[in-house]
Amino acid sequence: MVEINRYWRLDSYPEGQDFASAMDLYDAPMPDIADREVLVKNLWFSLDAGTRMWFTSRTDSYMPPLPLGSPVMGFVLGRIVQSRHPDFAEGAIVRAYGQWADYSRLAPDIGNFWQVPDISDMRQHFAVLGPNGWTAYVGLNEYAKVRPGETVLVSAAAGATGLLAAQFALATGCRVIGIAGGAEKCRRLREEFGLTATIDYKNDDVSARLAEIAPDGVDAYFDCVGGPLLDAILPCMAMNGRIAICGLISTYDQIERKGPVNFDLILMKRLTVAGFFSPDFYFRGEEINRLTQPWLDNGTVSMAFDVTEGLENTLIAYAKMFTGGNFGKTMVRLAE
């Protein structure tokens, strides 16, 4: 086994998308594990926009900030190479909150640690069969409460969670409109993933375009973006519509926060607006997978993967999610 473990460390809180000035790659001795701990060789990183909140000093978020000087955390998929835990053997494949590093020292008893089966595309343990899939399914069904025949709108539809939410809504029998940045992303959403219609927020007037393609209003809005986009959509909601907010990518790095100008339409249109936090239902993962895996197996639902090679290129991959450079699930593959 190699003696050095490379890892990314948070040295300052980044401004905007300048991650390279805030994080650096360091060498450290190989971690020693204690009783009931395991050492995992990281094979994949799942990069998720919500972790941007960890890299701020904000203390009223859904997660506390990562202390400066700490290894950067995130979801990893890897193989156990050392184990001092009786329930997890060496060689097992696990998904967990680990470190952006060659190896992660993990304590399974703390939680958010799953042994997963070896499947043909292991990346799906983060996508359809993982946190993105769980978020999309619960958000649509338990917060947006979608029903067949309704018009469903999804923002960040070319991102991992949005892409799955759009496909799950299609599989439920809904008419689905996706919002994405750029004509090419919109084309792919329609032609490759079957969305009913798309809106290019970079070039279209979102409110005007919605009025054209959804003249009776939007019944359910699955929101991954927040900010001005939410403000533009409120006038286009149908009476008694539902808005499920799972992400706020437009405001994660904003110091000053403002509420929607059109907030009064929540009352006027009798809207239901609910925010939800996916770790609250991670314990239901197996239950949700039993419902969504048939869609994956029969090709009803799929995922596009945006893969970057190498631990040293992690920040390049991470920045893609905030600059619109990704399509689908953003991941980093580490050397075996």
Salt bridges, closest charged atoms under 4 A:
ASP11 OD1 - ARG9 NE 2.69
ASP35 OD1 - ARG84 NH2 2.39
GLU37 OE1 - ARG105 NE 2.68
ASP48 OD1 - LYS329 NZ 2.72
ASP60 OD1 - ARG58 NE 2.45
ASP60 OD2 - ARG257 NH2 3.46
ASP102 OD2 - ARG6 NE 2.98
ASP109 OD2 - ARG36 NE 2.60
ASP109 OD1 - HIS85 NE2 2.83
ASP121 OD1 - ARG123 NE 2.92
GLU142 OE2 - ARG284 NH2 2.64
GLU150 OE2 - ARG147 NH2 3.03
GLU150 OE1 - ARG242 NH2 2.63
GLU184 OE2 - ARG187 NH2 2.63
GLU191 OE1 - ARG187 NH1 2.71
GLU192 OE2 - ARG188 NE 3.05
GLU212 OE1 - ARG209 NH1 3.38
GLU287 OE2 - ARG284 NH2 3.12
ASP306 OD1 - LYS320 NZ 2.88
GLU309 OE2 - ARG333 NH2 2.30
GLU312 OE1 - ARG6 NH1 3.50
GLU336 OE1 - ARG79 NH1 3.55
